[in-house]
């Protein structure tokens, strides 16, 4: 275990804008980590994932994933809540195929709701996502809700500690 530094997304100085070339560019820059930005979509195709994993291993670049910005486990709308689970599962599964060790994401938004209700929805959503990943045997990737600095978002340090306990 060691501290690794890298970028969120492919470095801007990468000439050919592919994930594999981005990984090679990280090594050339003396960096050792790449966060795959699946914030708008899971852009690495299933067929490309083994190549990404192989290049990352060859270059000794660790990989993590940032999940969709459209995740909201606190949504009172069932369709949005279920879509959030699907988005997290898809990003985590593809990230794992790419060799990622963890996936981070923003858990949800308060939108005027009671904090206890939001907490319950977030915990239930994460539980569902974890169950789906276990069903797919995608269990080596760590689910890591992100600390947020916005009062409108669920994810303070206290809330994240509570999620972990629950």
SULWO-V406840 format. One record per run of one state. SS is the DSSP state (A for helix, B for strand, O for the rest). FROM is the first residue (numbers start at 0). LEN is the number of residues. If there is no record, write none. Layout:
((SS:FROM:LEN) (SS:FROM:LEN))
This chain:
((O:0:5) (B:5:3) (O:8:10) (A:18:10) (O:28:4) (B:32:5) (O:37:8) (A:45:14) (O:59:2) (B:61:5) (O:66:11) (A:77:20) (O:97:4) (B:101:4) (O:105:2) (B:107:2) (O:109:5) (A:114:21) (O:135:6) (B:141:4) (O:145:7) (B:152:2) (O:154:2) (A:156:9) (O:165:1))
